[in-house]
Every structure is written in structure tokens, then in C-alpha cells.
Amino acid sequence: MTTYCRMLFTLHTGEVTSKQGALEWARAALDPRWRPLLMQVAEDRARGWDPLDPPRPGGMEALYEFAAYAQSLARGD
């Protein structure tokens, strides 16, 4: 999710930002329907990475939907 946000930020601004910066930008700049997922990702990042902690229910499906959305924006669809 953060990689897609960073990619879109760079395509939009011509600059590079941090993962956190990209998430903040995405919450403000992208379709509001993604805000809950972006907030969840930001909150989960604060917890740190635990290989035994599975994704939240529905999380992977939501990520795939966001990926398709980001790819569509990147193509200019």
C-alpha cells in the first residue's frame, strides 16, 4: 500500500517522499473512499512488523482493489 502511495505521489509531484508522507498525501489527495484503509495502514505501521500477525480480515482484498485503482491512476485512465 505504501509503495503504491509513494509511486502516485512521485507521479503527481515529481518528488520522492517517505512512506508516512505518502500515506498522509494519499489521505488528502486520493478518492475519499480509500481513507479508512489508508488510516488502517498508518495505524498498523505504528505497531511494527510481526511475521506471525496475519493481515486483518479483508485486508488483502482491499489492497488488491487499491492496487488496481493506483495502476489506473498511473495509466491516466
Stockholm file with secondary structure:
# STOCKHOLM 1.0

chainA/1-77         MTTYCRMLFTLHTGEVTSKQGALEWARAALDPRWRPLLMQVAEDRARGWDPLDPPRPGGMEALYEFAAYAQSLARGD
#=GR chainA/1-77 SS CHHHHHHHHHHHHSCCCCHHHHHHHHHHHSCGGGHHHHHHHHHHHHHCCCTTSCCCTTHHHHHHHHHHHHHHHHHTC
#=GC SS_cons        CHHHHHHHHHHHHSCCCCHHHHHHHHHHHSCGGGHHHHHHHHHHHHHCCCTTSCCCTTHHHHHHHHHHHHHHHHHTC
//
